[in-house]
Amino acid sequence: MKAIVNISLKAGVLDSQGKAVHHALDSLDFSGVNDVRIGKQVVLQLDTEDKTKAMSDVTKMCEELLANTVIEDYEIELV
């Protein structure tokens, strides 16, 4: 089973990378972009087919290591 974890900054947390990309897009005349937020994706290949255990394990991984839960949110997708 594969777990895909998308991690992004919480709303209200300054995203300096996103601001830099937004500025660069403006300077390249891409005018329809209102905001840019940069995140990260972690893809984990798991040795289980038990979705409940996988979700529990990956949630614990996010809480303890993968995400800084003070300033980041995460979403887990099992495929």
C-alpha positions as CSV (number, residue, x, y, z in Angstrom):
1,M,0.0,0.0,0.0
2,K,1.1,3.5,-0.7
3,A,0.6,6.5,1.5
4,I,0.8,10.0,0.1
5,V,1.2,12.8,2.6
6,N,0.7,16.4,1.5
7,I,2.1,18.9,4.0
8,S,1.4,22.6,3.8
9,L,1.7,25.7,6.0
10,K,-1.3,26.5,8.1
11,A,-3.4,29.5,7.0
12,G,-1.9,32.7,8.4
13,V,1.7,31.4,8.5
14,L,3.9,33.5,6.2
15,D,5.0,31.5,3.2
16,S,8.2,33.3,2.0
17,Q,8.8,30.7,-0.8
18,G,5.3,31.2,-2.0
19,K,5.7,35.0,-2.0
20,A,8.9,34.7,-4.0
21,V,7.3,32.4,-6.6
22,H,4.3,34.7,-6.8
23,H,6.5,37.7,-7.4
24,A,8.5,35.8,-10.1
25,L,5.2,34.8,-11.8
26,D,4.1,38.4,-11.8
27,S,7.4,39.5,-13.3
28,L,7.0,36.9,-16.1
29,D,3.5,38.4,-16.8
30,F,1.4,35.6,-15.4
31,S,-1.3,37.9,-14.2
32,G,-4.1,35.5,-13.1
33,V,-2.4,34.2,-10.0
34,N,-3.8,35.6,-6.7
35,D,-1.7,33.6,-4.2
36,V,1.0,30.9,-4.1
37,R,1.6,28.5,-1.3
38,I,4.5,26.0,-1.4
39,G,4.2,22.6,0.4
40,K,5.8,19.3,0.3
41,Q,4.8,15.7,-0.5
42,V,6.0,12.5,1.1
43,V,5.3,9.2,-0.5
44,L,5.6,6.1,1.6
45,Q,5.4,2.5,0.4
46,L,4.0,0.4,3.3
47,D,4.1,-3.3,3.9
48,T,0.5,-3.6,5.0
49,E,-2.9,-3.9,3.3
50,D,-4.8,-2.9,6.5
51,K,-6.0,0.6,5.9
52,T,-6.8,1.3,9.5
53,K,-3.3,0.3,10.6
54,A,-1.7,2.2,7.8
55,M,-3.7,5.4,8.6
56,S,-2.8,5.1,12.2
57,D,0.9,4.5,11.6
58,V,1.2,7.3,9.0
59,T,-0.7,9.7,11.3
60,K,1.8,8.9,14.0
61,M,4.7,9.5,11.6
62,C,3.3,12.9,10.7
63,E,2.7,13.9,14.3
64,E,6.2,12.8,15.4
65,L,8.4,13.5,12.4
66,L,7.1,14.4,9.0
67,A,5.1,17.6,9.8
68,N,5.7,20.4,12.2
69,T,2.2,20.5,13.5
70,V,2.6,23.9,15.1
71,I,2.8,25.6,11.7
72,E,1.9,22.8,9.2
73,D,-1.2,20.9,8.3
74,Y,-1.1,17.5,6.6
75,E,-3.5,15.3,4.6
76,I,-3.0,11.5,4.1
77,E,-4.2,9.6,1.1
78,L,-3.9,5.8,1.0
79,V,-3.7,4.2,-2.4
